[in-house]
Amino acid sequence: MRGGNSAHVTLLFPFAHPNDLTNEISTWLAGYFAELRPFDAAFLSVAWFNDRVTHLERVPDQPFRAMTRDLRRAFPMNPPYGDRVAEPTPHLNLGEGSALELLKQAAPSVSRSLPEAIGATEAKLMIGGSGPNSWTVPEHFSFGPKCSIFLS
């Protein structure tokens, strides 16, 4: 993927500038995601945003939409996609910014490998820029309460 990102479903972009990330933000995110339960989803079909971005649509999309709404309420200074999209569509990008013909050639091959099931068990805070391989994942937030096991 462009920029060195691994496959993911974006919940809120852009988020905070790395210099603005605080312990309070991390603590809030950890608490929020700990309240969620892991869930299953599947990617069923290839879809397009304006012949520019090809992506996989997922079902169910409600858990992803709910997380985006909650994050938007908690961090109103960071509206999804700079407020250019009223209700963002949760998706997994296949290609963005590549030649349209290349994306159109790839879509049937990807379609043949669907559906693809996933288990959503965590959220990752990704920070980076537009340069190649500039993205890093400084924090992971597990869904569900943490459990400690003691052996004696």
C-alpha positions as CSV (number, residue, x, y, z in Angstrom):
1,M,0.0,0.0,0.0
2,R,1.0,3.6,-0.5
3,G,3.0,5.1,2.3
4,G,3.9,1.7,3.8
5,N,0.6,1.1,5.5
6,S,-0.5,-2.5,6.1
7,A,-4.1,-3.5,5.4
8,H,-6.4,-1.8,7.8
9,V,-9.9,-0.2,8.2
10,T,-9.5,3.4,9.1
11,L,-11.7,4.6,12.0
12,L,-10.6,8.3,12.1
13,F,-8.3,10.1,9.7
14,P,-6.7,12.5,10.3
15,F,-6.2,12.1,14.0
16,A,-3.9,14.1,16.1
17,H,-0.5,15.4,15.1
18,P,2.2,13.2,16.8
19,N,3.3,16.2,18.8
20,D,-0.3,16.6,20.2
21,L,-0.6,13.0,21.4
22,T,-0.8,13.1,25.2
23,N,-1.1,10.5,28.0
24,E,-4.7,11.6,28.4
25,I,-5.5,10.8,24.8
26,S,-3.8,7.4,25.1
27,T,-5.6,6.6,28.4
28,W,-9.0,7.6,26.9
29,L,-8.4,5.4,23.8
30,A,-7.3,2.5,25.9
31,G,-10.4,2.8,28.1
32,Y,-12.7,3.2,25.2
33,F,-11.5,0.2,23.2
34,A,-11.3,-2.0,26.4
35,E,-15.1,-1.5,26.6
36,L,-15.7,-3.0,23.2
37,R,-16.0,-6.7,22.4
38,P,-14.1,-8.4,19.6
39,F,-16.3,-9.1,16.6
40,D,-16.2,-10.8,13.3
41,A,-16.5,-9.1,9.9
42,A,-16.1,-10.1,6.3
43,F,-15.0,-8.4,3.2
44,L,-17.4,-9.4,0.5
45,S,-16.9,-7.2,-2.6
46,V,-14.7,-4.8,-4.4
47,A,-16.1,-1.2,-4.6
48,W,-14.9,2.2,-5.8
49,F,-14.8,5.8,-4.6
50,N,-15.1,8.0,-7.7
51,D,-12.9,5.8,-10.0
52,R,-9.9,6.9,-7.8
53,V,-9.9,4.6,-4.8
54,T,-10.7,0.9,-4.9
55,H,-11.5,-0.8,-1.7
56,L,-13.2,-3.8,0.0
57,E,-16.6,-3.3,1.5
58,R,-17.2,-5.1,4.8
59,V,-20.1,-6.6,6.7
60,P,-21.2,-5.8,9.2
61,D,-20.2,-2.2,9.0
62,Q,-22.2,-1.0,12.0
63,P,-19.4,-1.7,14.6
64,F,-16.9,0.3,12.5
65,R,-19.4,3.2,12.0
66,A,-20.2,3.3,15.7
67,M,-16.5,3.5,16.6
68,T,-16.0,6.4,14.1
69,R,-19.0,8.3,15.5
70,D,-17.7,7.8,19.1
71,L,-14.2,8.9,18.1
72,R,-15.6,11.9,16.3
73,R,-17.6,13.0,19.4
74,A,-14.6,12.5,21.7
75,F,-12.2,14.3,19.3
76,P,-14.3,17.0,17.5
77,M,-11.1,18.8,16.5
78,N,-10.2,15.9,14.2
79,P,-13.3,15.3,12.0
80,P,-13.0,12.3,9.7
81,Y,-11.4,13.2,6.4
82,G,-11.3,16.9,7.4
83,D,-15.2,16.9,7.3
84,R,-15.2,16.3,3.6
85,V,-17.4,13.2,4.1
86,A,-20.5,13.4,6.3
87,E,-20.7,9.7,7.1
88,P,-17.5,7.9,6.3
89,T,-17.8,4.4,4.8
90,P,-15.6,1.9,6.6
91,H,-13.5,0.1,4.1
92,L,-10.1,-1.5,3.4
93,N,-8.2,0.3,0.7
94,L,-6.8,-1.8,-2.1
95,G,-5.4,1.1,-4.1
96,E,-5.3,4.8,-4.1
97,G,-3.5,7.2,-6.4
98,S,-2.4,4.4,-8.8
99,A,-3.3,4.4,-12.5
100,L,-7.0,3.7,-13.0
101,E,-6.3,1.0,-15.6
102,L,-4.0,-0.8,-13.1
103,L,-6.7,-0.7,-10.4
104,K,-9.4,-1.9,-12.8
105,Q,-7.2,-4.8,-13.9
106,A,-6.5,-5.8,-10.2
107,A,-10.2,-5.7,-9.1
108,P,-11.4,-9.0,-10.7
109,S,-8.4,-10.9,-9.3
110,V,-9.2,-9.6,-5.8
111,S,-12.9,-10.4,-6.2
112,R,-12.2,-14.0,-6.9
113,S,-10.5,-14.4,-3.5
114,L,-13.5,-13.0,-1.6
115,P,-15.2,-13.3,0.8
116,E,-12.4,-12.8,3.4
117,A,-13.3,-13.1,7.0
118,I,-11.5,-11.2,9.8
119,G,-11.7,-11.0,13.6
120,A,-11.5,-7.4,14.8
121,T,-9.7,-7.6,18.2
122,E,-7.8,-4.4,18.5
123,A,-7.3,-0.8,17.2
124,K,-3.9,0.6,16.3
125,L,-2.8,4.2,16.6
126,M,-1.0,4.9,13.4
127,I,1.1,8.0,12.9
128,G,3.0,9.2,9.8
129,G,3.1,11.3,6.8
130,S,2.9,11.1,3.0
131,G,6.4,9.8,2.5
132,P,7.2,6.1,1.7
133,N,7.3,3.9,4.8
134,S,6.7,6.9,7.1
135,W,3.9,5.3,9.1
136,T,4.5,3.7,12.5
137,V,2.2,2.1,15.1
138,P,3.2,3.4,18.5
139,E,0.2,1.9,20.4
140,H,-2.2,-1.0,20.2
141,F,-5.5,-1.0,22.0
142,S,-7.1,-4.4,22.7
143,F,-10.9,-4.8,22.6
144,G,-12.3,-6.2,25.8
145,P,-11.1,-6.2,29.4
146,K,-7.5,-7.2,30.1
147,C,-7.2,-10.5,32.0
148,S,-4.3,-11.4,34.2
149,I,-3.5,-15.1,34.9
150,F,-1.5,-16.0,37.9
151,L,0.1,-19.4,38.3
152,S,1.2,-20.5,41.7
